[in-house]
Amino acid sequence: MGLAKSEIFSAEQNEIANFAKAFGHPARVAILQHLFKINACICGDLVHEIGLAQPTISQHLKELKNLGLIKGTIDGTSVCYCIDTENWEKMKSKMGLLLHLNLPHQNDCC
């Protein structure tokens, strides 16, 4: 059995790619922006704020939680979400490694 394609890349490359998934859909970007704007846990009013159906919002929240960028608590039937600040800082650091790369001089290849 062959290696999974992700296994041929470094752990850092895989981590950066996973964090980049958070920005792969505008709904996830909107959710993150809203959570930063309110600077508190949010329980259920994202449907009104984002303008998408509840199942769609739930799917994006699940993805953001799986990526570790948000965390949630369950209180009865209510789930509240907020930014996971520790993982957010980790993501910024890892993404910064890529985003701060510069060419050493003017590149006239194209």
Backbone atoms as SQL, in Angstrom:
CREATE TABLE atoms (id INTEGER PRIMARY KEY, chain TEXT, resi INTEGER, resn TEXT, atom TEXT, x REAL, y REAL, z REAL);
INSERT INTO atoms VALUES
  (1, 'A', 1, 'MET', 'N', 0.854, -1.185, 0.000),
  (2, 'A', 1, 'MET', 'CA', 0.000, 0.000, 0.000),
  (3, 'A', 1, 'MET', 'C', 0.891, 1.236, 0.000),
  (4, 'A', 2, 'GLY', 'N', 0.578, 2.211, -0.839),
  (5, 'A', 2, 'GLY', 'CA', 1.377, 3.416, -0.965),
  (6, 'A', 2, 'GLY', 'C', 1.120, 4.403, 0.164),
  (7, 'A', 3, 'LEU', 'N', 1.990, 5.371, 0.238),
  (8, 'A', 3, 'LEU', 'CA', 1.844, 6.419, 1.238),
  (9, 'A', 3, 'LEU', 'C', 0.716, 7.368, 0.851),
  (10, 'A', 4, 'ALA', 'N', 0.041, 7.914, 1.857),
  (11, 'A', 4, 'ALA', 'CA', -0.918, 8.984, 1.592),
  (12, 'A', 4, 'ALA', 'C', -0.117, 10.187, 1.107),
  (13, 'A', 5, 'LYS', 'N', -0.658, 10.934, 0.195),
  (14, 'A', 5, 'LYS', 'CA', 0.102, 12.045, -0.383),
  (15, 'A', 5, 'LYS', 'C', 0.573, 13.039, 0.667),
  (16, 'A', 6, 'SER', 'N', -0.211, 13.239, 1.718),
  (17, 'A', 6, 'SER', 'CA', 0.199, 14.195, 2.744),
  (18, 'A', 6, 'SER', 'C', 1.438, 13.738, 3.493),
  (19, 'A', 7, 'GLU', 'N', 1.729, 12.448, 3.465),
  (20, 'A', 7, 'GLU', 'CA', 2.882, 11.925, 4.189),
  (21, 'A', 7, 'GLU', 'C', 4.215, 12.277, 3.530),
  (22, 'A', 8, 'ILE', 'N', 4.191, 12.702, 2.281),
  (23, 'A', 8, 'ILE', 'CA', 5.451, 13.071, 1.629),
  (24, 'A', 8, 'ILE', 'C', 5.860, 14.506, 1.954),
  (25, 'A', 9, 'PHE', 'N', 4.992, 15.231, 2.658),
  (26, 'A', 9, 'PHE', 'CA', 5.278, 16.618, 3.032),
  (27, 'A', 9, 'PHE', 'C', 5.612, 16.698, 4.512),
  (28, 'A', 10, 'SER', 'N', 6.287, 17.759, 4.888),
  (29, 'A', 10, 'SER', 'CA', 6.686, 17.922, 6.292),
  (30, 'A', 10, 'SER', 'C', 5.460, 18.158, 7.168),
  (31, 'A', 11, 'ALA', 'N', 5.642, 17.937, 8.450),
  (32, 'A', 11, 'ALA', 'CA', 4.565, 18.191, 9.417),
  (33, 'A', 11, 'ALA', 'C', 4.156, 19.660, 9.358),
  (34, 'A', 12, 'GLU', 'N', 5.128, 20.545, 9.210),
  (35, 'A', 12, 'GLU', 'CA', 4.835, 21.977, 9.128),
  (36, 'A', 12, 'GLU', 'C', 4.007, 22.307, 7.878),
  (37, 'A', 13, 'GLN', 'N', 4.359, 21.728, 6.737),
  (38, 'A', 13, 'GLN', 'CA', 3.595, 21.958, 5.506),
  (39, 'A', 13, 'GLN', 'C', 2.167, 21.454, 5.659),
  (40, 'A', 14, 'ASN', 'N', 1.988, 20.300, 6.268),
  (41, 'A', 14, 'ASN', 'CA', 0.647, 19.764, 6.487),
  (42, 'A', 14, 'ASN', 'C', -0.148, 20.639, 7.457),
  (43, 'A', 15, 'GLU', 'N', 0.526, 21.135, 8.478),
  (44, 'A', 15, 'GLU', 'CA', -0.151, 21.988, 9.457),
  (45, 'A', 15, 'GLU', 'C', -0.606, 23.300, 8.817),
  (46, 'A', 16, 'ILE', 'N', 0.248, 23.911, 8.020),
  (47, 'A', 16, 'ILE', 'CA', -0.115, 25.150, 7.321),
  (48, 'A', 16, 'ILE', 'C', -1.294, 24.890, 6.390),
  (49, 'A', 17, 'ALA', 'N', -1.260, 23.790, 5.644),
  (50, 'A', 17, 'ALA', 'CA', -2.347, 23.456, 4.722),
  (51, 'A', 17, 'ALA', 'C', -3.654, 23.235, 5.473),
  (52, 'A', 18, 'ASN', 'N', -3.591, 22.582, 6.625),
  (53, 'A', 18, 'ASN', 'CA', -4.805, 22.364, 7.405),
  (54, 'A', 18, 'ASN', 'C', -5.379, 23.672, 7.916),
  (55, 'A', 19, 'PHE', 'N', -4.521, 24.554, 8.443),
  (56, 'A', 19, 'PHE', 'CA', -5.008, 25.851, 8.899),
  (57, 'A', 19, 'PHE', 'C', -5.597, 26.655, 7.739),
  (58, 'A', 20, 'ALA', 'N', -5.004, 26.537, 6.562),
  (59, 'A', 20, 'ALA', 'CA', -5.500, 27.286, 5.403),
  (60, 'A', 20, 'ALA', 'C', -6.929, 26.881, 5.035),
  (61, 'A', 21, 'LYS', 'N', -7.330, 25.671, 5.391),
  (62, 'A', 21, 'LYS', 'CA', -8.700, 25.227, 5.125),
  (63, 'A', 21, 'LYS', 'C', -9.723, 26.146, 5.785),
  (64, 'A', 22, 'ALA', 'N', -9.349, 26.753, 6.888),
  (65, 'A', 22, 'ALA', 'CA', -10.281, 27.651, 7.584),
  (66, 'A', 22, 'ALA', 'C', -10.693, 28.811, 6.696),
  (67, 'A', 23, 'PHE', 'N', -9.800, 29.204, 5.801),
  (68, 'A', 23, 'PHE', 'CA', -10.070, 30.357, 4.932),
  (69, 'A', 23, 'PHE', 'C', -10.518, 29.933, 3.546),
  (70, 'A', 24, 'GLY', 'N', -10.789, 28.647, 3.387),
  (71, 'A', 24, 'GLY', 'CA', -11.175, 28.099, 2.091),
  (72, 'A', 24, 'GLY', 'C', -12.629, 28.322, 1.731),
  (73, 'A', 25, 'HIS', 'N', -13.414, 28.877, 2.629),
  (74, 'A', 25, 'HIS', 'CA', -14.812, 29.163, 2.330),
  (75, 'A', 25, 'HIS', 'C', -15.187, 30.484, 2.999),
  (76, 'A', 26, 'PRO', 'N', -15.848, 31.369, 2.277),
  (77, 'A', 26, 'PRO', 'CA', -16.185, 32.679, 2.854),
  (78, 'A', 26, 'PRO', 'C', -17.083, 32.593, 4.082),
  (79, 'A', 27, 'ALA', 'N', -17.877, 31.546, 4.214),
  (80, 'A', 27, 'ALA', 'CA', -18.724, 31.404, 5.409),
  (81, 'A', 27, 'ALA', 'C', -17.858, 31.221, 6.648),
  (82, 'A', 28, 'ARG', 'N', -16.781, 30.452, 6.533),
  (83, 'A', 28, 'ARG', 'CA', -15.905, 30.257, 7.684),
  (84, 'A', 28, 'ARG', 'C', -15.181, 31.553, 8.030),
  (85, 'A', 29, 'VAL', 'N', -14.798, 32.302, 7.015),
  (86, 'A', 29, 'VAL', 'CA', -14.169, 33.603, 7.256),
  (87, 'A', 29, 'VAL', 'C', -15.167, 34.515, 7.976),
  (88, 'A', 30, 'ALA', 'N', -16.410, 34.537, 7.529),
  (89, 'A', 30, 'ALA', 'CA', -17.438, 35.379, 8.150),
  (90, 'A', 30, 'ALA', 'C', -17.695, 34.960, 9.596),
  (91, 'A', 31, 'ILE', 'N', -17.724, 33.673, 9.845),
  (92, 'A', 31, 'ILE', 'CA', -17.929, 33.177, 11.208),
  (93, 'A', 31, 'ILE', 'C', -16.789, 33.635, 12.110),
  (94, 'A', 32, 'LEU', 'N', -15.559, 33.451, 11.651),
  (95, 'A', 32, 'LEU', 'CA', -14.404, 33.880, 12.444),
  (96, 'A', 32, 'LEU', 'C', -14.438, 35.385, 12.694),
  (97, 'A', 33, 'GLN', 'N', -14.737, 36.162, 11.662),
  (98, 'A', 33, 'GLN', 'CA', -14.805, 37.622, 11.827),
  (99, 'A', 33, 'GLN', 'C', -15.863, 38.007, 12.847),
  (100, 'A', 34, 'HIS', 'N', -17.009, 37.343, 12.791),
  (101, 'A', 34, 'HIS', 'CA', -18.075, 37.655, 13.740),
  (102, 'A', 34, 'HIS', 'C', -17.665, 37.298, 15.167),
  (103, 'A', 35, 'LEU', 'N', -17.030, 36.143, 15.339),
  (104, 'A', 35, 'LEU', 'CA', -16.597, 35.751, 16.680),
  (105, 'A', 35, 'LEU', 'C', -15.572, 36.734, 17.239),
  (106, 'A', 36, 'PHE', 'N', -14.695, 37.246, 16.386),
  (107, 'A', 36, 'PHE', 'CA', -13.740, 38.257, 16.842),
  (108, 'A', 36, 'PHE', 'C', -14.452, 39.572, 17.164),
  (109, 'A', 37, 'LYS', 'N', -15.423, 39.932, 16.350),
  (110, 'A', 37, 'LYS', 'CA', -16.136, 41.197, 16.546),
  (111, 'A', 37, 'LYS', 'C', -16.869, 41.227, 17.883),
  (112, 'A', 38, 'ILE', 'N', -17.548, 40.133, 18.211),
  (113, 'A', 38, 'ILE', 'CA', -18.308, 40.138, 19.455),
  (114, 'A', 38, 'ILE', 'C', -17.435, 39.836, 20.667),
  (115, 'A', 39, 'ASN', 'N', -16.259, 39.217, 20.441),
  (116, 'A', 39, 'ASN', 'CA', -15.304, 38.925, 21.504),
  (117, 'A', 39, 'ASN', 'C', -15.963, 38.205, 22.681),
  (118, 'A', 40, 'ALA', 'N', -16.808, 37.235, 22.361),
  (119, 'A', 40, 'ALA', 'CA', -17.503, 36.452, 23.390),
  (120, 'A', 40, 'ALA', 'C', -17.974, 35.155, 22.753),
  (121, 'A', 41, 'CYS', 'N', -18.431, 34.266, 23.587),
  (122, 'A', 41, 'CYS', 'CA', -19.029, 33.045, 23.063),
  (123, 'A', 41, 'CYS', 'C', -20.367, 33.368, 22.427),
  (124, 'A', 42, 'ILE', 'N', -20.694, 32.651, 21.390),
  (125, 'A', 42, 'ILE', 'CA', -21.955, 32.871, 20.687),
  (126, 'A', 42, 'ILE', 'C', -22.733, 31.575, 20.682),
  (127, 'A', 43, 'CYS', 'N', -24.007, 31.686, 20.972),
  (128, 'A', 43, 'CYS', 'CA', -24.866, 30.507, 21.061),
  (129, 'A', 43, 'CYS', 'C', -26.053, 30.661, 20.116),
  (130, 'A', 44, 'GLY', 'N', -25.899, 30.198, 18.893),
  (131, 'A', 44, 'GLY', 'CA', -27.053, 30.047, 18.023),
  (132, 'A', 44, 'GLY', 'C', -27.497, 31.198, 17.154),
  (133, 'A', 45, 'ASP', 'N', -26.993, 32.417, 17.306),
  (134, 'A', 45, 'ASP', 'CA', -27.495, 33.497, 16.463),
  (135, 'A', 45, 'ASP', 'C', -26.634, 33.733, 15.231),
  (136, 'A', 46, 'LEU', 'N', -25.798, 32.792, 14.881),
  (137, 'A', 46, 'LEU', 'CA', -24.986, 32.924, 13.672),
  (138, 'A', 46, 'LEU', 'C', -25.817, 32.841, 12.399),
  (139, 'A', 47, 'VAL', 'N', -26.920, 32.121, 12.438),
  (140, 'A', 47, 'VAL', 'CA', -27.768, 32.004, 11.249),
  (141, 'A', 47, 'VAL', 'C', -28.226, 33.384, 10.813),
  (142, 'A', 48, 'HIS', 'N', -28.668, 34.181, 11.768),
  (143, 'A', 48, 'HIS', 'CA', -29.121, 35.546, 11.454),
  (144, 'A', 48, 'HIS', 'C', -27.949, 36.416, 10.999),
  (145, 'A', 49, 'GLU', 'N', -26.811, 36.296, 11.655),
  (146, 'A', 49, 'GLU', 'CA', -25.653, 37.133, 11.339),
  (147, 'A', 49, 'GLU', 'C', -25.024, 36.793, 9.990),
  (148, 'A', 50, 'ILE', 'N', -24.910, 35.505, 9.681),
  (149, 'A', 50, 'ILE', 'CA', -24.213, 35.066, 8.474),
  (150, 'A', 50, 'ILE', 'C', -25.163, 34.958, 7.286),
  (151, 'A', 51, 'GLY', 'N', -26.403, 34.581, 7.545),
  (152, 'A', 51, 'GLY', 'CA', -27.390, 34.501, 6.459),
  (153, 'A', 51, 'GLY', 'C', -27.439, 33.160, 5.751),
  (154, 'A', 52, 'LEU', 'N', -26.951, 32.126, 6.390),
  (155, 'A', 52, 'LEU', 'CA', -27.015, 30.787, 5.818),
  (156, 'A', 52, 'LEU', 'C', -27.901, 29.904, 6.686),
  (157, 'A', 53, 'ALA', 'N', -28.320, 28.774, 6.153),
  (158, 'A', 53, 'ALA', 'CA', -29.170, 27.852, 6.896),
  (159, 'A', 53, 'ALA', 'C', -28.401, 27.245, 8.074),
  (160, 'A', 54, 'GLN', 'N', -29.127, 26.867, 9.113),
  (161, 'A', 54, 'GLN', 'CA', -28.519, 26.293, 10.311),
  (162, 'A', 54, 'GLN', 'C', -27.634, 25.079, 10.009),
  (163, 'A', 55, 'PRO', 'N', -28.076, 24.127, 9.156),
  (164, 'A', 55, 'PRO', 'CA', -27.196, 22.983, 8.873),
  (165, 'A', 55, 'PRO', 'C', -25.869, 23.402, 8.223),
  (166, 'A', 56, 'THR', 'N', -25.922, 24.415, 7.382),
  (167, 'A', 56, 'THR', 'CA', -24.704, 24.906, 6.730),
  (168, 'A', 56, 'THR', 'C', -23.778, 25.556, 7.754),
  (169, 'A', 57, 'ILE', 'N', -24.345, 26.379, 8.618),
  (170, 'A', 57, 'ILE', 'CA', -23.560, 27.013, 9.680),
  (171, 'A', 57, 'ILE', 'C', -22.937, 25.939, 10.568),
  (172, 'A', 58, 'SER', 'N', -23.722, 24.944, 10.924),
  (173, 'A', 58, 'SER', 'CA', -23.227, 23.862, 11.782),
  (174, 'A', 58, 'SER', 'C', -22.058, 23.127, 11.132),
  (175, 'A', 59, 'GLN', 'N', -22.153, 22.910, 9.841),
  (176, 'A', 59, 'GLN', 'CA', -21.081, 22.224, 9.114),
  (177, 'A', 59, 'GLN', 'C', -19.787, 23.041, 9.166),
  (178, 'A', 60, 'HIS', 'N', -19.907, 24.347, 8.966),
  (179, 'A', 60, 'HIS', 'CA', -18.717, 25.199, 8.998),
  (180, 'A', 60, 'HIS', 'C', -18.159, 25.321, 10.419),
  (181, 'A', 61, 'LEU', 'N', -19.031, 25.384, 11.412),
  (182, 'A', 61, 'LEU', 'CA', -18.573, 25.414, 12.798),
  (183, 'A', 61, 'LEU', 'C', -17.826, 24.133, 13.138),
  (184, 'A', 62, 'LYS', 'N', -18.340, 23.013, 12.667),
  (185, 'A', 62, 'LYS', 'CA', -17.691, 21.729, 12.915),
  (186, 'A', 62, 'LYS', 'C', -16.292, 21.715, 12.298),
  (187, 'A', 63, 'GLU', 'N', -16.166, 22.216, 11.080),
  (188, 'A', 63, 'GLU', 'CA', -14.864, 22.259, 10.415),
  (189, 'A', 63, 'GLU', 'C', -13.893, 23.159, 11.175),
  (190, 'A', 64, 'LEU', 'N', -14.367, 24.337, 11.605),
  (191, 'A', 64, 'LEU', 'CA', -13.508, 25.253, 12.356),
  (192, 'A', 64, 'LEU', 'C', -13.089, 24.638, 13.693),
  (193, 'A', 65, 'LYS', 'N', -14.005, 23.901, 14.307),
  (194, 'A', 65, 'LYS', 'CA', -13.674, 23.235, 15.568),
  (195, 'A', 65, 'LYS', 'C', -12.665, 22.114, 15.325),
  (196, 'A', 66, 'ASN', 'N', -12.853, 21.334, 14.263),
  (197, 'A', 66, 'ASN', 'CA', -11.907, 20.267, 13.926),
  (198, 'A', 66, 'ASN', 'C', -10.515, 20.824, 13.642),
  (199, 'A', 67, 'LEU', 'N', -10.459, 22.012, 13.064),
  (200, 'A', 67, 'LEU', 'CA', -9.180, 22.659, 12.789),
  (201, 'A', 67, 'LEU', 'C', -8.570, 23.261, 14.056),
  (202, 'A', 68, 'GLY', 'N', -9.359, 23.323, 15.126),
  (203, 'A', 68, 'GLY', 'CA', -8.877, 23.834, 16.400),
  (204, 'A', 68, 'GLY', 'C', -8.938, 25.338, 16.555),
  (205, 'A', 69, 'LEU', 'N', -9.570, 26.030, 15.617),
  (206, 'A', 69, 'LEU', 'CA', -9.594, 27.490, 15.684),
  (207, 'A', 69, 'LEU', 'C', -10.720, 28.029, 16.557),
  (208, 'A', 70, 'ILE', 'N', -11.734, 27.224, 16.781),
  (209, 'A', 70, 'ILE', 'CA', -12.784, 27.612, 17.719),
  (210, 'A', 70, 'ILE', 'C', -12.975, 26.469, 18.707),
  (211, 'A', 71, 'LYS', 'N', -13.582, 26.796, 19.819),
  (212, 'A', 71, 'LYS', 'CA', -13.921, 25.773, 20.796),
  (213, 'A', 71, 'LYS', 'C', -15.362, 25.991, 21.200),
  (214, 'A', 72, 'GLY', 'N', -15.976, 24.924, 21.683),
  (215, 'A', 72, 'GLY', 'CA', -17.379, 25.009, 22.032),
  (216, 'A', 72, 'GLY', 'C', -17.684, 24.302, 23.333),
  (217, 'A', 73, 'THR', 'N', -18.734, 24.777, 23.961),
  (218, 'A', 73, 'THR', 'CA', -19.234, 24.139, 25.172),
  (219, 'A', 73, 'THR', 'C', -20.694, 23.799, 24.961),
  (220, 'A', 74, 'ILE', 'N', -21.108, 22.692, 25.525),
  (221, 'A', 74, 'ILE', 'CA', -22.490, 22.253, 25.394),
  (222, 'A', 74, 'ILE', 'C', -23.192, 22.491, 26.722),
  (223, 'A', 75, 'ASP', 'N', -24.310, 23.194, 26.650),
  (224, 'A', 75, 'ASP', 'CA', -25.130, 23.458, 27.831),
  (225, 'A', 75, 'ASP', 'C', -26.554, 23.050, 27.483),
  (226, 'A', 76, 'GLY', 'N', -26.918, 21.829, 27.836),
  (227, 'A', 76, 'GLY', 'CA', -28.225, 21.299, 27.449),
  (228, 'A', 76, 'GLY', 'C', -28.254, 21.077, 25.956),
  (229, 'A', 77, 'THR', 'N', -29.193, 21.735, 25.267),
  (230, 'A', 77, 'THR', 'CA', -29.276, 21.619, 23.814),
  (231, 'A', 77, 'THR', 'C', -28.552, 22.750, 23.097),
  (232, 'A', 78, 'SER', 'N', -27.966, 23.654, 23.862),
  (233, 'A', 78, 'SER', 'CA', -27.285, 24.804, 23.282),
  (234, 'A', 78, 'SER', 'C', -25.783, 24.557, 23.215),
  (235, 'A', 79, 'VAL', 'N', -25.187, 24.888, 22.088),
  (236, 'A', 79, 'VAL', 'CA', -23.736, 24.814, 21.925),
  (237, 'A', 79, 'VAL', 'C', -23.233, 26.231, 21.703),
  (238, 'A', 80, 'CYS', 'N', -22.258, 26.625, 22.505),
  (239, 'A', 80, 'CYS', 'CA', -21.696, 27.968, 22.407),
  (240, 'A', 80, 'CYS', 'C', -20.267, 27.872, 21.881),
  (241, 'A', 81, 'TYR', 'N', -19.903, 28.799, 20.988),
  (242, 'A', 81, 'TYR', 'CA', -18.591, 28.780, 20.354),
  (243, 'A', 81, 'TYR', 'C', -17.859, 30.093, 20.587),
  (244, 'A', 82, 'CYS', 'N', -16.543, 29.987, 20.640),
  (245, 'A', 82, 'CYS', 'CA', -15.684, 31.167, 20.693),
  (246, 'A', 82, 'CYS', 'C', -14.338, 30.804, 20.069),
  (247, 'A', 83, 'ILE', 'N', -13.519, 31.810, 19.829),
  (248, 'A', 83, 'ILE', 'CA', -12.187, 31.602, 19.263),
  (249, 'A', 83, 'ILE', 'C', -11.322, 30.876, 20.290),
  (250, 'A', 84, 'ASP', 'N', -10.584, 29.874, 19.847),
  (251, 'A', 84, 'ASP', 'CA', -9.588, 29.212, 20.695),
  (252, 'A', 84, 'ASP', 'C', -8.313, 30.029, 20.540),
  (253, 'A', 85, 'THR', 'N', -8.079, 30.930, 21.472),
  (254, 'A', 85, 'THR', 'CA', -6.992, 31.907, 21.323),
  (255, 'A', 85, 'THR', 'C', -5.619, 31.252, 21.243),
  (256, 'A', 86, 'GLU', 'N', -5.411, 30.175, 21.976),
  (257, 'A', 86, 'GLU', 'CA', -4.110, 29.499, 21.925),
  (258, 'A', 86, 'GLU', 'C', -3.835, 28.941, 20.523),
  (259, 'A', 87, 'ASN', 'N', -4.826, 28.262, 19.955),
  (260, 'A', 87, 'ASN', 'CA', -4.643, 27.708, 18.611),
  (261, 'A', 87, 'ASN', 'C', -4.645, 28.798, 17.551),
  (262, 'A', 88, 'TRP', 'N', -5.373, 29.885, 17.772),
  (263, 'A', 88, 'TRP', 'CA', -5.361, 31.000, 16.821),
  (264, 'A', 88, 'TRP', 'C', -3.944, 31.576, 16.727),
  (265, 'A', 89, 'GLU', 'N', -3.291, 31.760, 17.871),
  (266, 'A', 89, 'GLU', 'CA', -1.921, 32.280, 17.877),
  (267, 'A', 89, 'GLU', 'C', -0.969, 31.291, 17.206),
  (268, 'A', 90, 'LYS', 'N', -1.177, 30.011, 17.442),
  (269, 'A', 90, 'LYS', 'CA', -0.353, 28.981, 16.796),
  (270, 'A', 90, 'LYS', 'C', -0.536, 29.052, 15.281),
  (271, 'A', 91, 'MET', 'N', -1.795, 29.182, 14.837),
  (272, 'A', 91, 'MET', 'CA', -2.079, 29.272, 13.406),
  (273, 'A', 91, 'MET', 'C', -1.407, 30.507, 12.801),
  (274, 'A', 92, 'LYS', 'N', -1.503, 31.650, 13.473),
  (275, 'A', 92, 'LYS', 'CA', -0.881, 32.867, 12.961),
  (276, 'A', 92, 'LYS', 'C', 0.625, 32.689, 12.813),
  (277, 'A', 93, 'SER', 'N', 1.233, 32.044, 13.778),
  (278, 'A', 93, 'SER', 'CA', 2.669, 31.810, 13.728),
  (279, 'A', 93, 'SER', 'C', 3.041, 30.899, 12.555),
  (280, 'A', 94, 'LYS', 'N', 2.311, 29.798, 12.402),
  (281, 'A', 94, 'LYS', 'CA', 2.600, 28.846, 11.323),
  (282, 'A', 94, 'LYS', 'C', 2.336, 29.470, 9.954),
  (283, 'A', 95, 'MET', 'N', 1.200, 30.152, 9.805),
  (284, 'A', 95, 'MET', 'CA', 0.880, 30.786, 8.527),
  (285, 'A', 95, 'MET', 'C', 1.869, 31.907, 8.221),
  (286, 'A', 96, 'GLY', 'N', 2.332, 32.584, 9.257),
  (287, 'A', 96, 'GLY', 'CA', 3.299, 33.658, 9.075),
  (288, 'A', 96, 'GLY', 'C', 4.600, 33.176, 8.454),
  (289, 'A', 97, 'LEU', 'N', 4.972, 31.935, 8.767),
  (290, 'A', 97, 'LEU', 'CA', 6.184, 31.377, 8.171),
  (291, 'A', 97, 'LEU', 'C', 6.094, 31.366, 6.650),
  (292, 'A', 98, 'LEU', 'N', 4.915, 31.097, 6.147),
  (293, 'A', 98, 'LEU', 'CA', 4.700, 31.068, 4.701),
  (294, 'A', 98, 'LEU', 'C', 4.454, 32.473, 4.153),
  (295, 'A', 99, 'LEU', 'N', 3.617, 33.234, 4.831),
  (296, 'A', 99, 'LEU', 'CA', 3.214, 34.541, 4.314),
  (297, 'A', 99, 'LEU', 'C', 4.328, 35.586, 4.358),
  (298, 'A', 100, 'HIS', 'N', 5.333, 35.348, 5.169),
  (299, 'A', 100, 'HIS', 'CA', 6.429, 36.307, 5.254),
  (300, 'A', 100, 'HIS', 'C', 7.625, 35.942, 4.379),
  (301, 'A', 101, 'LEU', 'N', 7.470, 34.926, 3.532),
  (302, 'A', 101, 'LEU', 'CA', 8.539, 34.592, 2.596),
  (303, 'A', 101, 'LEU', 'C', 8.642, 35.687, 1.543),
  (304, 'A', 102, 'ASN', 'N', 9.837, 36.066, 1.227),
  (305, 'A', 102, 'ASN', 'CA', 10.084, 37.088, 0.210),
  (306, 'A', 102, 'ASN', 'C', 11.161, 36.590, -0.750),
  (307, 'A', 103, 'LEU', 'N', 11.079, 37.009, -1.979),
  (308, 'A', 103, 'LEU', 'CA', 12.149, 36.718, -2.919),
  (309, 'A', 103, 'LEU', 'C', 13.345, 37.585, -2.542),
  (310, 'A', 104, 'PRO', 'N', 14.560, 37.022, -2.652),
  (311, 'A', 104, 'PRO', 'CA', 15.738, 37.796, -2.247),
  (312, 'A', 104, 'PRO', 'C', 16.025, 39.005, -3.149),
  (313, 'A', 105, 'HIS', 'N', 15.499, 38.989, -4.385),
  (314, 'A', 105, 'HIS', 'CA', 15.702, 40.091, -5.312),
  (315, 'A', 105, 'HIS', 'C', 14.563, 40.091, -6.332),
  (316, 'A', 106, 'GLN', 'N', 14.536, 41.088, -7.165),
  (317, 'A', 106, 'GLN', 'CA', 13.500, 41.164, -8.203),
  (318, 'A', 106, 'GLN', 'C', 13.587, 39.937, -9.103),
  (319, 'A', 107, 'ASN', 'N', 12.470, 39.285, -9.313),
  (320, 'A', 107, 'ASN', 'CA', 12.430, 38.079, -10.142),
  (321, 'A', 107, 'ASN', 'C', 11.777, 38.460, -11.472),
  (322, 'A', 108, 'ASP', 'N', 12.547, 38.344, -12.558),
  (323, 'A', 108, 'ASP', 'CA', 12.050, 38.713, -13.879),
  (324, 'A', 108, 'ASP', 'C', 11.698, 37.493, -14.720),
  (325, 'A', 109, 'CYS', 'N', 11.185, 36.442, -14.095),
  (326, 'A', 109, 'CYS', 'CA', 10.943, 35.218, -14.844),
  (327, 'A', 109, 'CYS', 'C', 9.656, 35.273, -15.678),
  (328, 'A', 110, 'CYS', 'N', 8.724, 36.102, -15.348),
  (329, 'A', 110, 'CYS', 'CA', 7.455, 36.123, -16.100),
  (330, 'A', 110, 'CYS', 'C', 7.140, 37.506, -16.642);
